[in-house]
Amino acid sequence: MANPPYRITLIEGDGIGHEVVPAARRVLEATGLPLVFVEAEAGWETFEKYGTSVPEETVEKILATDATLFGAATSPTKKVPGFFGAIRYLRRRLDLYANVRPAKYHPVPGSVPGTDLVVVRENTEGLYVEQERIYARGKVAIADRVITYDASYRIAEYALRLAERRKGRLALVHKANVLPLSDGLFLEAAHDAAKRHPNVEIQEVIVDACAMRLVRRPQDFDVLVMENLFGDILSDLTAGLVGGLGIAPSGNIGDRAAIFEPVHGSAPDIAGKGIANPTATILSAAMMLEHLGEGETARRIEAAIDRVLETGPRTPDLGGRATTEEFTDAVIEALQMT
């Protein structure tokens, strides 16, 4: 945990990233914390300029600062030789093994009252090792699903520590009834890790049953931990429980670095129009402050966001007419009142 002043890398990325990251920076500056910002590049626009989506200089800046706030990245609709998605590259390069996706009630349409949970997704293996092969003259495709004890233990340990700081409950999400070897190994590692955390209540939940229970009673869950694909799917489901991807923050966390980003994409259809909703990016910035040990300030930002979401102004995606700048101004005003 770093001591102030905190050094923060800012990566706007593509599309509305150029609007929502500056908005989040303004809110961070309004907190009064001593912050030093370092700007870096990554994404599709960066690839077009340099032939790589993540220059080595960007990696060096991330490793030299306390945390990183990333905006959004565009991926081309067709395969482009030499292109690799920026955030996927950074997850692998920096071993950002924990993808952390909170889902918390906010006063917007579609948000389920009482929802306050976190999906912890293993971020390095599963089907996302991208080891696929074609057989039988193109008629059979096989993909490897890699689950290791060490990676499963590591992500379970992270989730257990998080549960201890929250409500003390952890759901182990799996499909061991169909995949007894791979998901069985995941469960074995998670239970071994749980022996070091006797105060955390553990439950096993089969992934399809978990999806149904999340829709019916999300209030029953606190922290959920799972392998990569399950986490990718269920974390989008939980975002839907609280108003959608436009207000969903996330973190990619490892032992050497941490990158926080909104879940939404680069939204090229509205990029440059000044109407992008910066809520998810500002909440990601709040997550970043929590990670740095500034929990009280993070909670002030969340309270300010909720006040504005409840009373207005709102951006068009939430039924309002506010610009990105007007919404950010209102958040800063509310923050100064807390």
C-alpha angles and dihedrals in degrees: 000000000000126000120231136303089065119208111217127189113216119202114181095185116182141333114353089004085087088061106035098046093054088048091053090046090056090052092048090050090051092059091074093231116141102254133169116198125209118191123218139169133238138144140058095318088052090051090052090053102039107016092247131079092217118034117209089244089063092053090050091052092050091052092046096053134065098245142344133232113204123192116199138309132213122222119199117247090231129049111270117198111247096011120126122174112261100227093043090051092050092048090055099038094049097034093238092179100170120069105191120196118178119198112196132164115263126179097259132110113284097020112132113227115240095025111140114147141128128221112210110197125192101238108194112054143015113091089334092082082088096222104153132155137187123223138171095043093304096315098104127050123188127190125191118231109204120200119170130188094230096051091044092050091048095052092043090052090052092049092046092053089049092050090052090058092048128036098321098246128120129184117204104210116203149137098225091141088071100022102039096162102046100031089034088060090048090053093046092054093045093051090048090053090047091062087075091054107051093163093064115092109227127204130174116222126185108232099240092048088047091056091053093046092049090055094045101038116004088165088075092070133076112166122002123191126193146146123282106273095041089050093049091055102038094045089060089049091053090048086057089055092061103040107292142283092306091077099032118113127192144182134212105205133185138156095268104033145009127209121192122198143162113257095230124092133246093278097211091185092070101024112130095016095101095233102101116131108240095189097105092048093048090049089049088053088052089052088051091054090049088053089052092053097260096120096148092056091046090055091049090055092049091050091050091050092050092049091054094043089053100045102023167214097167131183119246095262087064095045098269136108102228123128121230089258094049092050091048091049089054092050091051091049091050091046091055089053094056 
